[in-house]
Amino acid sequence: MVDDGDAATVNVVIIEDHEFTRMGLKLSLEQMPGIKIVGEAADGAEGVKLVKELQPGAVLMDIELPTLDGIEATRQIKECAPDVRVIMLTSHNSDQTIFAALGAGANGYCLKNITAQQLATVIRMVVEGAAWLDPGIANRVLSAYANPGKQSSSQLKAASRPKSEGPSLSPRETEVLRLVADGFSNQKIAEHLGLGLETVKTHMRHIMEKLTVSDRTEAAVKAMKQGLM
């Protein structure tokens, strides 16, 4: 991200093999305030090289790419430039692909029916430190991590992350967060655990403070990726 006058501008690299799609993304996003396309690549290997050179704030990554697929390209980018935020932008929404992308270190997962304005918002959110999942797949991902028995061993292996040395959650906070992942509201969590609503809200506030996030879904995703759940 670079400073551009009064506002921060996010430098973005697009890695997409379809020229028409790549051009459309560039033209649409460059009309969005605070977004600057600084590079494009048509295959995964070229994309990794470009990201190493340019060190952008964010990368928009397709999954089906020649030379090196988007998942392996994401893994290589995260190894050489861990601060670069990678957003998968794809039409694929199978569990196997989603978990493999998250396991490779993707910070966001968008489907290609997203609008340019929505995508620009996602880019800014992810660069600021948020994790973002398309609403159409978020519940599937969170539920799978809350109920690992529903995943195949290969999915778990692909998506597992080493336990971080960062913040730790108490057993009660972990229990609350698992219910968030299952789609429970604060009121439903309170009823399920036999707690007062204000107590649940306090737990959620402590969880978000520990994980330095601003909402419930982001908390669950971050805890999931850090191996806290």
C-alpha positions in Angstrom: 0.0 0.0 0.0 1.4 3.5 -0.8 0.4 6.9 0.2 -1.5 8.8 -2.4 -2.3 12.3 -1.2 -4.9 12.2 1.5 -5.7 8.5 1.1 -3.9 5.3 1.0 -3.8 3.6 -2.4 -3.6 -0.2 -2.6 -1.2 -1.5 -5.2 -2.7 -4.7 -6.8 -1.4 -7.4 -9.1 -3.8 -9.4 -11.1 -2.9 -13.0 -12.0 -5.5 -14.3 -14.5 -4.9 -16.2 -17.7 -8.0 -15.1 -19.6 -7.1 -11.8 -21.2 -10.7 -10.5 -21.5 -11.3 -11.2 -17.8 -8.0 -9.6 -16.8 -8.6 -6.5 -18.9 -12.2 -6.2 -17.5 -10.9 -6.4 -13.9 -8.2 -3.8 -14.6 -10.6 -1.3 -16.2 -13.3 -1.8 -13.5 -11.0 -1.7 -10.5 -9.0 1.4 -11.7 -12.2 3.3 -11.5 -12.5 2.5 -7.8 -11.0 5.1 -5.4 -7.8 3.9 -3.7 -7.1 1.0 -6.0 -4.1 0.9 -8.5 -3.3 -2.0 -10.7 0.5 -2.2 -10.9 1.0 -5.5 -12.7 -0.7 -8.3 -14.5 0.3 -11.9 -15.2 -1.2 -14.6 -17.4 0.3 -17.7 -15.6 1.2 -18.6 -12.0 5.0 -18.7 -12.4 5.0 -15.3 -14.0 2.7 -14.0 -11.3 5.0 -15.2 -8.5 8.0 -13.5 -10.1 6.0 -10.3 -10.6 4.9 -10.2 -7.0 8.5 -10.7 -5.8 9.5 -7.7 -7.8 6.6 -5.4 -7.1 5.7 -6.3 -3.5 2.1 -5.2 -4.0 -0.4 -4.8 -1.2 -2.7 -7.4 -2.7 -2.9 -10.0 -5.4 -6.1 -11.2 -7.2 -5.4 -14.8 -8.0 -7.3 -17.1 -10.3 -7.0 -20.9 -9.5 -6.8 -22.5 -13.0 -3.6 -21.1 -14.4 -1.0 -22.4 -16.8 2.5 -23.3 -15.7 1.7 -23.0 -12.0 -1.9 -23.2 -10.6 -3.2 -20.5 -8.3 -3.0 -22.6 -5.2 0.7 -23.4 -5.6 1.4 -19.8 -6.7 -0.3 -18.6 -3.5 1.8 -20.9 -1.4 5.0 -19.7 -3.1 4.0 -16.0 -2.7 3.4 -16.5 1.0 6.8 -18.1 1.4 8.7 -15.3 -0.2 6.4 -12.3 0.6 4.3 -13.2 3.6 2.9 -9.7 4.0 1.3 -9.6 0.6 -2.4 -10.3 0.9 -3.7 -12.9 -1.6 -7.4 -12.9 -2.6 -8.6 -15.9 -4.7 -11.0 -14.7 -7.4 -12.5 -17.8 -9.0 -15.6 -19.5 -10.2 -14.6 -22.7 -8.3 -16.6 -23.3 -5.0 -15.9 -26.9 -4.3 -14.9 -27.8 -0.7 -11.6 -29.3 -1.9 -10.6 -26.1 -3.8 -11.6 -23.8 -1.0 -9.8 -25.7 1.7 -6.7 -26.0 -0.4 -6.6 -22.3 -1.1 -7.0 -21.5 2.6 -4.3 -24.0 3.4 -2.0 -22.4 1.0 -2.4 -19.1 2.9 -5.1 -17.2 0.9 -6.4 -14.3 2.9 -9.7 -14.0 1.0 -11.9 -16.1 -1.3 -14.2 -14.4 -3.8 -16.4 -15.9 -6.5 -16.4 -14.2 -9.9 -20.0 -13.0 -9.7 -18.8 -10.3 -7.3 -19.2 -6.6 -8.5 -16.2 -4.4 -9.0 -17.3 -2.1 -6.1 -17.7 -5.1 -3.8 -14.3 -6.4 -4.9 -12.6 -3.1 -4.2 -14.1 -3.1 -0.7 -12.8 -6.7 -0.1 -9.3 -5.7 -1.3 -9.2 -2.8 1.2 -10.6 -4.9 4.0 -8.1 -7.7 3.4 -5.1 -5.3 3.1 -6.1 -3.8 6.4 -5.8 -7.2 8.0 -9.3 -8.8 7.7 -10.0 -12.2 6.4 -12.8 -12.4 3.9 -14.9 -15.3 2.5 -17.6 -15.1 -0.1 -21.0 -15.2 1.9 -22.0 -18.2 -0.3 -19.2 -20.3 1.2 -18.4 -18.8 4.6 -20.9 -20.9 6.6 -19.6 -24.1 4.9 -16.0 -23.3 5.8 -16.7 -22.2 9.3 -19.0 -25.2 10.0 -16.4 -27.6 8.6 -13.7 -26.2 11.0 -16.1 -26.3 13.9 -17.0 -29.9 13.0 -13.8 -31.4 11.6 -15.3 -34.9 11.4 -17.3 -33.7 8.4 -14.2 -33.0 6.4 -12.1 -35.6 4.7 -8.6 -36.2 6.0 -7.1 -34.7 2.8 -9.1 -31.5 3.3 -8.0 -31.2 6.9 -4.4 -31.8 6.0 -4.6 -29.2 3.1 -6.2 -26.5 5.3 -4.5 -27.1 8.6 -2.3 -24.3 9.9 0.4 -24.6 12.6 -0.8 -23.5 16.0 0.4 -19.9 16.4 2.3 -18.5 19.3 -0.1 -15.6 19.4 -3.1 -15.1 21.6 -4.8 -18.1 23.3 -8.5 -18.5 23.9 -9.9 -19.8 27.1 -12.0 -23.1 26.9 -15.2 -21.0 27.2 -14.1 -18.5 24.5 -13.3 -21.4 22.2 -16.7 -22.9 22.9 -18.4 -19.6 22.1 -16.4 -19.2 18.9 -17.3 -22.7 17.8 -21.0 -21.8 18.2 -20.4 -18.7 16.1 -19.0 -20.9 13.4 -22.1 -23.0 13.6 -24.2 -19.9 12.9 -25.5 -19.2 16.4 -26.5 -15.7 17.3 -25.3 -14.3 20.7 -28.8 -14.9 22.1 -28.8 -18.5 20.9 -25.3 -19.0 22.3 -26.5 -17.7 25.6 -29.4 -20.1 25.6 -27.3 -23.1 24.5 -24.6 -22.5 27.2 -27.0 -21.3 29.9 -25.3 -17.9 30.1 -26.6 -14.4 30.2 -26.6 -12.5 27.0 -24.3 -9.8 28.4 -21.8 -12.6 29.5 -21.8 -13.9 25.9 -21.2 -10.4 24.6 -18.3 -10.0 27.0 -16.8 -13.2 25.8 -17.1 -12.1 22.2 -15.5 -8.7 23.0 -12.6 -10.4 24.6 -12.2 -12.8 21.7 -12.2 -10.0 19.2 -9.7 -8.0 21.3 -7.4 -11.0 21.5 -7.6 -11.7 17.8 -7.5 -8.0 16.8 -10.6 -8.3 14.6 -13.7 -6.3 14.3 -16.5 -8.8 13.7 -17.7 -12.3 14.7 -17.1 -14.0 11.3 -13.6 -12.6 11.0 -12.8 -13.8 14.5 -13.9 -17.4 13.6 -11.9 -17.4 10.4 -8.8 -16.0 12.0 -9.0 -18.5 14.9 -9.5 -21.3 12.3 -6.4 -20.2 10.3 -4.2 -19.9 13.5 -5.2 -23.3 14.7 -7.1 -22.0 17.8 -10.3 -23.9 17.2 
